Amino acid sequence: MDKTDEELVRACRHGDEAAWEALVTRYQRLVYSVARRSGLDGDAAADVFQHVFTALLQQIDRIEQPERIGGWLATTARRESWRSRKRERATVRHGRLDDENADDRAETLRDDAPLPDEVLLRMEEQSRVRRGVDALDERCRTLIVLLFYRADPPPYAEIAATLGTSEGSIGPRRARCLEKLRRLLQE
Amino acid sequence: MSTDTPHPAFDRLSDFVEGRLSADEEEEMQQHLSMCAGCAADVAWLEDTMSLTRTDTGEDAPLWVTARAVRLLREQAATSSAPQPARWRRVIAALEFDSATMPLAFGMRSGGAGARQLLYRGEEYDLDLRVAPEGAWWHVSGQLLGPTTTTGQVALAGGAGRAEATLDALGAFSLAPVPTGEYTVRLRTDAVEVEVTTLRLGE
C-alpha cells in the first residue's frame, strides 16, 4: 500500500510536503477517533488533533521508531485527550451548584483514566484494516462497507437492490473483494 | 480414499464465518478445518477482520481539521529561517483555573477541608497545583504534564521561604510546607523551564 510509514517519516524530515500530507491523511481517522472515543466533542477533538500533529512535526527528527508512527500517534492522541478531559472535568466539577462533601471537592483529577491499552491497540488495528478497505476499488469498498461495517448487516437481497445487481452475485463478489483486501493488508 | 481433500472456495469460507451454512454444511466445514491448516488460517483471518470491522466506531476528522494539520509543514518551513530552534526554552504558564476564586457559597474560599486547586497552561504543558494548609503554613504539591516525560526539578521561591523537590516519572511532586507569602514556581525538565510568576499562598 504505497509508501511505508518509515519512508513517509524520513521524507517529512526533509521537508517533503507531499509526504506530510500523506502521513496526516493516513492517520487522520485514527487520531480523531481516539479523541472522540475518549469522550471529547467535535471541537475538543479538533484541538487534540492539531496538538498531536504539531507535536509530531516538532519531534519528527527525534522519533525513534518511524515504522511505529501509528502507535506514537495513537498514544499521543490518548494522552492529549486525557488531559483535555481533565481540564473539562475540573471546570465542570467546581462549577456544580449542588453541594457535595468536602472530600468530593478535594477529589483528584487522576480518577479519570485514559483509554486502556487494549482499546487503543484495537483501534490501531481497525485503522489499518480501514486503510486497506479505502484502498480498494469503489465497488469493492462499497460492498465491504455495506456488509461488514455494521453489527447487523442487511440481507443480500437488499444489498443487491442498493447496488443494482443480482442477489446471486453478492456472495462471489464479496469473496473476491475480501481476497483483494487480504492481499493489500499483507503487503 | 483420496488423501487430497478439496479446499472450500473462499466464498464458502466466508459463508461459514458469516453463519450462512446449514448445520450439516457447518459440520463438514469444521471437519475440514481441523485437518487443514491453510483453510483454518483463512478462516481465522476472516473472523479477526470481521470482528474488527463490525465493532469499528471510528470516524473521519472533518476536512477542515485535516487540512489545518496538513498546512503545518508549510507554515513551519515559512517561519523558520534559522536552523534548529533551541532545545531548551522558557515557558510562562498562564492561570486557567483557581478554585479559590469560586464564589463563597461553595465553601471553598473560607479554608474548608479541601485543597485549593490551580490549573496552568503554557504552550503544550499543563501544570496542576494543589495547595493545602498545614497549621500556619502551606503544602504545595502537583503534577506537570507535557508531550514527553517530565522528570526534573521544581523550586518554590519567595521572600518568606523556599522549597525544592524532584518530579517523579509522571511529573508529580510534593514540596515541604512554606509560610504565607508570594512565590514563584519554576519547574525544569531537560526540554523546558515552566514558570508560574506569582503564586499567593494564604491571604
Contacts between the chains, C-beta under 8 A, distances in Angstrom:
chain1	res1	chain2	res2	distance
A	12	B	73	7.1
A	15	B	73	7.0
A	15	B	77	5.9
A	17	B	73	5.5
A	17	B	74	6.2
A	17	B	77	8.0
A	20	B	70	6.7
A	20	B	72	7.6
A	20	B	73	4.2
A	21	B	70	4.9
A	24	B	66	6.1
A	24	B	69	5.0
A	24	B	70	5.1
A	25	B	66	6.7
A	25	B	70	7.7
A	28	B	60	6.6
A	28	B	61	4.6
A	28	B	65	7.6
A	28	B	66	4.7
A	28	B	69	7.5
A	29	B	58	5.3
A	29	B	59	7.1
A	29	B	60	5.2
A	29	B	61	6.9
A	30	B	58	7.1
A	31	B	61	7.2
A	32	B	58	7.9
A	32	B	59	6.4
A	32	B	60	6.8
A	32	B	61	3.7
A	32	B	65	7.0
A	33	B	57	7.2
A	33	B	58	3.8
A	33	B	59	5.8
A	36	B	59	6.1
A	37	B	57	6.8
A	42	B	62	7.3
A	45	B	61	7.7
A	46	B	61	7.4
A	46	B	62	7.1
A	46	B	65	4.7
A	49	B	61	5.8
A	49	B	65	5.3
A	49	B	69	6.4
A	50	B	65	7.5
A	50	B	68	6.2
A	50	B	69	6.0
A	51	B	124	6.6
A	53	B	69	4.1
A	53	B	72	6.0
A	54	B	69	7.9
A	54	B	72	6.2
A	54	B	124	7.8
A	55	B	124	6.6
A	55	B	147	4.8
A	57	B	72	5.3
A	57	B	73	6.4
A	57	B	76	6.1
A	58	B	147	7.9
A	59	B	147	7.4
A	59	B	148	7.6
A	76	B	147	7.2
A	83	B	126	5.6
A	83	B	145	5.8
A	86	B	126	7.7
A	86	B	128	7.7
A	87	B	96	7.2
A	87	B	97	7.8
A	87	B	119	6.6
A	87	B	126	7.3
A	90	B	97	5.9
A	90	B	117	7.1
A	90	B	119	5.9
A	91	B	97	6.2
A	94	B	97	7.4
A	94	B	99	5.4
A	94	B	102	5.6
A	94	B	106	7.4
A	94	B	108	8.0
A	94	B	117	7.7
A	99	B	106	7.5
A	99	B	107	7.4
A	102	B	107	7.9
A	102	B	112	5.8
A	102	B	113	3.7
A	102	B	114	5.0
A	103	B	113	7.7
A	103	B	114	7.7
A	105	B	99	7.7
A	105	B	106	7.8
A	105	B	108	6.4
A	105	B	112	7.6
A	105	B	114	4.0
A	106	B	113	6.9
A	106	B	114	3.7
A	106	B	115	5.1
A	109	B	128	6.7
A	122	B	52	7.2
A	122	B	55	7.8
A	123	B	58	6.8
A	125	B	52	5.7
A	126	B	52	5.0
A	126	B	53	7.4
A	126	B	55	7.6
A	126	B	56	4.5
A	126	B	58	5.9
A	127	B	58	6.6
A	129	B	49	6.1
A	129	B	52	5.3
A	129	B	53	6.2
A	129	B	56	7.7
A	130	B	53	7.9
A	130	B	56	6.7
A	130	B	58	6.6
A	133	B	53	7.8
A	144	B	53	7.7
A	148	B	49	7.8
A	148	B	50	5.7
A	148	B	53	4.3
A	148	B	54	6.5
A	149	B	53	5.3
A	149	B	54	7.3
A	149	B	56	6.2
A	150	B	54	7.0
A	151	B	54	5.4
A	151	B	55	7.5
A	171	B	11	5.8
A	171	B	14	7.5
A	171	B	15	6.9
A	172	B	11	5.6
A	174	B	11	7.7
A	174	B	14	6.1
A	175	B	9	6.9
A	175	B	10	4.5
A	175	B	11	3.9
A	175	B	13	8.0
A	175	B	14	5.3
A	178	B	10	6.8
A	178	B	14	6.2
A	178	B	46	7.0
A	178	B	49	7.8
A	179	B	10	5.6
A	181	B	49	7.5
A	182	B	45	6.2
A	182	B	49	7.8
